[in-house]
C-alpha cells in the first residue's frame, strides 16, 4: 500500500524557520513529480512548490525567496525548507506525488504549520 508520511510541522514565531519532510513507502520518488500544497480554513488548496523528477522547481509568488523544495532519492523523501515565516503561511501542508510513468497520484495526510505574530 502506498503511503506518504509527513513530519516537521509545528508552532513557530514570525520570522522563524521550519523544515517539512515527506517520506514515501510503496513508491519510488525518482519516478515522480513532487509537490507541496497548503490549505487554510475557508480557502482553496493551493500549490506552494513543486519539483519535477528532473529537478526543475516552481513556487507560488508569495513564497519565492523564502521556501525551497528539494528531494533525496536515496531516502525516498521530499522536503520543504521554510524560512522567514509569516502568519499568513499558517495552514495545513500536504505533500503530493504524480507518476511520470503511469497513472499514480498520491497525497500525504497533511501537517499543521502555525506561525505566530
Secondary structure, DSSP 8 states (H G I E B T S, - for coil): --EEEEE--EEEETT--EEEEEEEESS-GGGEEEEEEEE-TTS--EEEEEE-TT--EEE-GGGTTTEEEEEETTTTEEEEEE-S--GGG-EEEEEEEEESSSS-EEE---EEEEEE-
